[in-house]
Amino acid sequence: MAIALTGCAYQATPLKVMPPVAMQQPAAPDPHWDGLAEKVARHVQAGLAVAPDQPVTVRAENSSPFSRALLSMLKTHLLALGVPVSEGHALMEVRLETQVLPYHGKTAAYPRNGSGEGVKDGTEVLVNTSLTQGGRYLSRTSDLYYIEGADAALYLPAAPVYGKTIQVVGP
């Protein structure tokens, strides 16, 4: 008598959850930030058509975790595209400006849940990228992204630290 045993294998792999269908692209930490940096780098590269071999200095206007990460990833993408990046002063400058825009209880114009209804809670972040040479704008882009309220602190500048340094003199 032969008994055949069959077993069920259980694999603890989490299911992939797709983001909600939206007209406005969300900006979530990690993969979205890198995609945004790549998009900005391509805009900068297109703006450099007038002087493709000129090195650029890249700086951010605020010190939020988002701005610091975007600045770092942007430098990486610019270098990957063959754009020379300078740590010192260069004639061409790429400047990132970010601004957090809360809804203040009003309904946003961008449907986020696929129902066609606007979102009542949440925050947006405005990302402006400017390419300048000698104080003259060569290109500028402005992108607006929806962010979850829980992630808003990642987009805010670090709070200033106030203190006083006291010199201690020994005997």
QUIGIWO-V944392 format. One record per residue. SS is DSSP state (helix for helix, strand for strand, loop for the rest). PSI is psi in degrees with one decimal (999 if undefined). D_CENTER is the distance of its C-alpha to the mean C-alpha in Angstrom with 2 decimals. Layout:
BEGIN
((SS | PSI | D_CENTER) (SS | PSI | D_CENTER))
END
This chain:
BEGIN
((loop | 122.7 | 66.06) (loop | 132.4 | 62.59) (loop | 126.7 | 59.69) (loop | 127.8 | 56.32) (loop | 133.2 | 53.37) (loop | 142.8 | 49.99) (loop | 157.5 | 46.96) (loop | 128.7 | 43.66) (loop | 131.6 | 40.69) (loop | 126.3 | 37.81) (loop | 122.6 | 34.40) (loop | 58.8 | 31.86) (loop | 125.7 | 28.87) (loop | 147.9 | 26.42) (loop | 143.7 | 26.09) (loop | 128.2 | 22.90) (loop | 122.4 | 21.64) (loop | 143.5 | 20.10) (loop | 158.5 | 17.57) (loop | 149.7 | 19.42) (loop | 130.7 | 20.16) (loop | 153.1 | 18.28) (loop | -24.5 | 18.22) (loop | 131.6 | 14.73) (loop | 129.0 | 11.91) (strand | 154.0 | 10.44) (loop | 90.7 | 6.90) (loop | 153.7 | 8.32) (loop | 158.8 | 7.68) (loop | -100.7 | 8.57) (helix | -36.6 | 9.44) (helix | -37.2 | 7.08) (helix | -42.4 | 4.03) (helix | -40.2 | 7.01) (helix | -38.6 | 8.16) (helix | -42.5 | 5.66) (helix | -40.8 | 6.48) (helix | -41.5 | 9.94) (helix | -45.6 | 10.23) (helix | -42.2 | 9.56) (helix | -39.1 | 11.97) (helix | -37.4 | 14.46) (helix | -42.7 | 14.50) (helix | -44.6 | 15.20) (helix | -41.0 | 17.77) (helix | -37.5 | 19.45) (helix | -20.7 | 19.67) (helix | 8.4 | 21.33) (helix | -27.4 | 24.22) (helix | -25.8 | 26.38) (loop | 73.7 | 26.13) (loop | -23.5 | 24.70) (loop | 1.9 | 25.96) (loop | 131.8 | 24.80) (loop | 152.7 | 22.53) (strand | 148.4 | 19.43) (strand | 137.3 | 18.16) (strand | 128.0 | 14.43) (strand | 157.7 | 13.61) (strand | 148.0 | 11.34) (loop | -25.1 | 13.18) (loop | 173.3 | 12.51) (loop | 32.3 | 12.48) (loop | 157.2 | 10.33) (helix | -38.1 | 9.31) (helix | -48.2 | 5.57) (helix | -41.4 | 6.60) (helix | -43.1 | 8.92) (helix | -43.6 | 7.13) (helix | -39.9 | 4.88) (helix | -46.7 | 8.42) (helix | -46.3 | 10.25) (helix | -34.5 | 8.88) (helix | -42.9 | 9.30) (helix | -42.6 | 12.76) (helix | -46.6 | 13.57) (helix | -37.7 | 12.99) (helix | -45.4 | 14.87) (helix | -39.9 | 17.64) (helix | -28.5 | 17.88) (loop | 0.1 | 18.46) (loop | 13.2 | 21.13) (loop | 122.8 | 19.67) (loop | 129.5 | 21.24) (strand | 131.4 | 19.00) (loop | 136.7 | 20.97) (loop | -26.6 | 20.51) (loop | -163.9 | 23.21) (loop | 134.9 | 23.82) (loop | 159.3 | 23.61) (loop | -29.8 | 24.85) (strand | 139.8 | 21.58) (strand | 135.7 | 18.41) (strand | 123.8 | 14.77) (strand | 128.1 | 13.33) (strand | 132.1 | 9.88) (strand | 131.5 | 10.54) (strand | 146.1 | 8.79) (strand | 129.2 | 11.30) (strand | 130.7 | 11.88) (strand | 101.4 | 14.57) (strand | 158.8 | 16.84) (loop | -26.4 | 19.39) (loop | 40.4 | 22.42) (loop | -7.1 | 24.32) (loop | 159.5 | 24.43) (loop | 130.3 | 23.73) (loop | 155.6 | 20.68) (loop | -4.5 | 21.62) (loop | 115.4 | 19.40) (strand | 134.1 | 21.22) (loop | -17.3 | 19.32) (loop | 11.7 | 22.29) (loop | -6.3 | 24.08) (loop | -8.2 | 26.95) (loop | -5.4 | 26.14) (loop | 144.5 | 25.86) (strand | 162.5 | 23.04) (loop | 138.4 | 21.14) (loop | -20.4 | 22.78) (loop | 152.9 | 20.43) (loop | -171.3 | 16.74) (strand | 156.9 | 14.11) (strand | 153.9 | 11.80) (strand | 129.4 | 8.93) (strand | 125.8 | 9.69) (strand | 112.4 | 7.65) (strand | 133.6 | 10.62) (strand | 125.0 | 11.19) (strand | 138.4 | 14.81) (strand | 118.0 | 17.12) (strand | 156.9 | 20.30) (strand | 117.6 | 23.62) (loop | 36.4 | 26.18) (loop | 3.4 | 24.68) (strand | 131.4 | 24.62) (strand | 127.2 | 21.65) (strand | -34.5 | 21.63) (strand | 157.0 | 18.65) (strand | 136.4 | 16.01) (strand | 150.5 | 13.54) (strand | 124.4 | 12.23) (strand | 138.5 | 10.14) (strand | 127.4 | 10.58) (strand | 141.3 | 9.18) (strand | 137.0 | 11.38) (strand | 148.9 | 10.62) (loop | 143.8 | 13.55) (helix | -35.3 | 15.52) (helix | -22.8 | 15.72) (helix | -3.4 | 12.00) (helix | -35.7 | 12.11) (helix | -25.4 | 13.11) (helix | -18.4 | 9.88) (helix | -7.0 | 8.55) (loop | 144.1 | 12.00) (loop | 151.7 | 13.40) (loop | 140.5 | 15.85) (loop | 140.5 | 19.32) (loop | 146.7 | 21.77) (loop | 122.0 | 24.48) (loop | 142.7 | 27.93) (loop | 176.3 | 30.94) (loop | 135.3 | 33.94) (loop | 127.2 | 35.12) (loop | 126.6 | 38.79) (loop | 129.0 | 40.82) (loop | 125.4 | 43.27) (loop | 128.0 | 46.51) (loop | 171.8 | 48.82) (loop | 999 | 52.62))
END
